[in-house]
């Protein structure tokens, strides 16, 4: 049993490290190479940092461990929010939260935390009926987020457009770099898949041979898979910290990272988990 726990920690840690040092880094470089806005970079980072959850929840569901996947989502989304607030406070960007767009996004994030808690608390059966509702909510949240950004962050967008014009097209359209980053992403995906298969086998042993609670494993996975977000929240704000006038851009990127990650975790990845669990 001790050896299986060591393997569980090792494989989970490898997923996090690969996500942090290869996946997130590559996606940020790709975003910068294409001269994307902070909101878009935040969205991309949200997709990147949700990759560990996608792997662990898919693996859990494939092995019939639905409770593990649910508690993985609950703990991940809560920890993401706590990490985000800590990064805001430590970077002294508390004032940025007064912006209506940021506040709207935080409310949406809190809803992504409340929904799975209610599902667990009320012991609501997680089945295919929930999937269409999750899909609708995903697009609804995206629509609200997009409109809030347009309404309350106009000045930031104008400032960014001006900055892009001043800097010119020095990085944008660099085909060689873009292809390189794409190849790195492909290789990373294959590597994550291989490690995911090993983690799947370990989860099977822990739950079915050693009878460790699915809830305990789910919460542990939530902590582990939330580490990449901690890194990107701080890095987003640090990236723009050099210029005081650009600090809001770092908050915009970090907040979009948080919202995108939590939305994907609950509405998309959990739905994938439900489909896998139902089929297999």
C-alpha positions in Angstrom: 0.0 0.0 0.0 2.8 2.4 0.9 4.4 1.9 -2.5 1.0 2.6 -4.2 0.7 5.9 -2.3 4.2 6.9 -3.3 3.3 6.2 -7.0 0.1 8.2 -6.6 2.0 11.2 -5.3 4.8 10.8 -7.9 2.5 10.5 -10.9 0.2 13.3 -9.7 3.2 15.5 -9.1 4.6 14.8 -12.6 1.3 15.9 -14.1 1.5 19.2 -12.2 5.2 19.8 -13.0 4.6 19.1 -16.7 1.6 21.4 -16.7 3.5 24.2 -14.9 7.0 24.1 -16.6 6.1 22.9 -20.1 2.3 23.2 -20.9 1.6 26.6 -19.3 5.0 28.1 -20.3 4.5 26.9 -24.0 1.0 28.3 -24.2 2.1 31.7 -22.7 5.0 31.9 -25.3 2.5 31.0 -28.0 0.1 33.7 -26.9 2.9 36.3 -26.7 4.2 35.2 -30.1 0.7 35.8 -31.6 0.5 39.1 -29.7 -2.7 38.2 -27.8 -4.5 40.4 -25.2 -4.3 39.6 -21.5 -7.9 38.4 -21.4 -7.1 35.9 -24.2 -3.9 34.8 -22.5 -5.9 34.3 -19.3 -8.4 32.1 -21.2 -5.6 30.1 -22.7 -3.9 29.7 -19.3 -7.3 28.6 -17.9 -7.4 25.8 -20.6 -3.8 24.9 -19.9 -4.1 24.7 -16.1 -7.3 22.6 -16.4 -5.4 19.8 -18.2 -4.5 18.0 -14.9 -8.2 18.0 -13.9 -9.2 16.7 -17.3 -6.7 13.8 -16.9 -7.5 12.9 -13.3 -11.3 13.2 -13.7 -11.3 11.2 -16.9 -9.2 8.5 -15.3 -11.3 8.4 -12.1 -14.5 8.2 -14.2 -13.0 5.5 -16.4 -12.3 3.4 -13.3 -15.9 3.9 -11.9 -14.8 6.4 -9.2 -17.4 9.1 -9.8 -17.3 10.4 -6.2 -13.5 11.0 -6.7 -14.1 13.1 -9.7 -16.8 15.2 -8.0 -14.7 15.9 -4.9 -11.8 16.7 -7.2 -13.9 19.4 -8.9 -15.2 20.8 -5.6 -11.7 21.0 -4.0 -10.1 22.3 -7.2 -12.5 25.2 -7.7 -12.4 26.2 -4.0 -8.6 26.1 -3.9 -8.4 28.0 -7.2 -10.4 30.9 -5.7 -8.5 31.0 -2.5 -5.2 31.0 -4.4 -6.5 33.8 -6.7 -7.5 36.0 -3.7 -4.1 35.4 -2.0 -2.3 36.4 -5.2 -4.4 39.6 -5.4 -3.6 40.5 -1.8 0.1 39.7 -2.0 0.5 41.6 -5.2 -1.4 44.6 -3.7 -4.0 44.6 -6.4 -7.0 44.7 -4.1 -8.2 47.9 -5.7 -8.7 46.2 -9.0 -11.5 44.1 -7.6 -13.6 47.3 -7.5 -13.9 47.1 -11.3 -17.4 45.9 -12.2 -16.1 43.4 -14.8 -13.8 41.7 -12.2 -16.6 41.6 -9.7 -18.9 40.0 -12.2 -16.3 37.4 -12.9 -15.7 36.7 -9.2 -19.5 36.2 -8.7 -19.5 33.6 -11.6 -16.5 31.9 -10.0 -18.4 31.7 -6.7 -21.3 30.1 -8.5 -19.0 27.4 -9.9 -18.1 26.6 -6.3 -21.6 26.6 -4.9 -23.1 24.3 -7.6 -20.9 21.2 -6.9 -21.2 21.8 -3.1 -25.0 21.7 -3.4 -24.8 18.6 -5.6 -22.7 16.9 -2.9 -24.6 18.3 0.1 -28.1 17.3 -1.3 -26.7 14.0 -2.5 -28.0 14.7 -6.0 -27.3 11.8 -8.4 -24.7 12.8 -11.0 -25.9 11.4 -14.3 -26.5 12.3 -18.0 -29.4 14.6 -17.2 -27.0 17.1 -15.7 -24.8 17.3 -18.8 -27.1 19.5 -21.0 -27.6 21.9 -18.0 -23.9 22.2 -17.6 -23.4 22.9 -21.3 -26.0 25.6 -21.3 -24.5 27.2 -18.1 -21.0 27.1 -19.7 -22.1 29.2 -22.7 -24.3 31.5 -20.5 -21.3 32.2 -18.2 -19.1 32.8 -21.2 -21.7 35.3 -22.6 -22.0 37.2 -19.3 -18.2 37.3 -19.0 -17.7 38.6 -22.5 -20.3 41.4 -22.1 -19.0 42.4 -18.7 -15.5 42.7 -20.2 -16.8 44.9 -23.1 -18.8 47.1 -20.8 -16.4 47.7 -17.9 -12.9 47.2 -19.4 -13.1 49.4 -22.5 -10.2 51.6 -21.3 -8.0 48.5 -20.8 -8.7 47.3 -24.3 -7.9 50.7 -25.9 -4.7 50.8 -23.9 -3.7 47.3 -25.0 -4.5 48.1 -28.7 -2.3 51.2 -28.5 0.5 49.2 -26.9 0.3 46.6 -29.6 0.5 49.3 -32.3 3.5 50.9 -30.6 5.4 47.6 -30.3 4.6 46.7 -33.9 4.5 43.2 -35.3 8.0 42.1 -34.1 6.7 38.8 -32.6 3.4 38.3 -34.3 3.4 35.9 -37.2 6.7 34.2 -36.4 5.9 30.9 -38.1 9.0 29.0 -37.0 8.3 29.7 -33.3 4.6 29.0 -33.7 5.3 25.6 -35.2 7.9 24.8 -32.5 5.4 25.7 -29.7 2.8 23.5 -31.4 5.2 20.5 -31.6 6.0 21.0 -27.9 2.3 21.0 -27.0 1.8 17.8 -29.0 4.7 16.1 -27.2 3.4 17.3 -23.9 0.0 15.9 -24.6 1.5 12.4 -25.4 3.6 12.5 -22.2 0.6 13.5 -20.1 -1.4 10.7 -21.6 1.3 8.1 -20.7 1.5 9.3 -17.1 -2.3 9.4 -16.9 -2.4 5.7 -17.7 0.0 5.0 -14.9 -2.0 7.1 -12.5 -5.2 5.3 -13.6 -3.7 1.9 -12.6 -2.6 3.3 -9.2 -6.0 4.8 -8.4 -7.5 1.4 -9.2 -5.2 -0.3 -6.7 -5.8 2.3 -3.9 -9.6 2.2 -4.2 -10.3 -1.4 -4.9 -7.4 -3.3 -3.2 -6.7 -1.0 -0.3 -10.2 0.5 0.2 -9.1 4.1 0.5 -12.2 6.4 0.3 -13.0 8.0 -3.1 -13.7 11.3 -1.3 -10.2 11.4 0.3 -8.5 10.7 -3.1 -10.7 13.3 -4.8 -9.8 16.0 -2.3 -6.1 15.1 -2.6 -6.3 15.3 -6.4 -8.0 18.7 -6.0 -5.0 20.1 -4.1 -2.5 18.6 -6.5 -4.2 19.7 -9.7 -4.7 23.3 -8.5 -1.0 24.0 -8.2 -0.6 25.1 -11.8 -3.2 27.8 -11.2 -1.3 29.1 -8.2 1.7 29.6 -10.4 -0.1 31.3 -13.3 -2.1 33.7 -11.0 1.2 35.0 -9.5 3.0 35.0 -12.9 0.2 36.9 -14.6 0.4 39.8 -12.2 4.2 39.7 -11.9 4.5 39.9 -15.7 2.8 43.3 -15.7 4.2 44.5 -12.4 7.2 46.4 -13.9 4.9 49.2 -15.1 2.4 50.5 -12.5 0.0 51.6 -15.3 -0.2 48.0 -16.6 -1.0 46.3 -13.3 -4.7 46.0 -14.2 -3.8 43.9 -17.2 -2.2 41.3 -14.9 -5.4 41.2 -12.8 -7.5 40.8 -16.0 -5.4 37.9 -17.1 -5.4 36.2 -13.7 -9.2 36.6 -13.3 -9.9 35.2 -16.7 -7.6 32.3 -15.9 -9.5 31.6 -12.7 -13.0 31.9 -14.3 -12.1 29.8 -17.4 -10.4 27.1 -15.3 -13.4 26.8 -12.9 -15.9 26.9 -15.7 -14.1 24.1 -17.6 -13.6 22.1 -14.4 -17.3 22.1 -13.5 -19.2 22.4 -16.8 -17.0 20.7 -19.4 -14.6 18.3 -17.6 -17.2 17.1 -15.2 -19.5 16.5 -18.1 -16.8 14.5 -19.9 -16.3 12.5 -16.7 -20.1 11.8 -16.5 -20.1 10.6 -20.1 -17.1 8.4 -19.6 -18.6 6.9 -16.4 -21.9 6.3 -18.1 -20.4 4.6 -21.2 -17.7 2.5 -19.6 
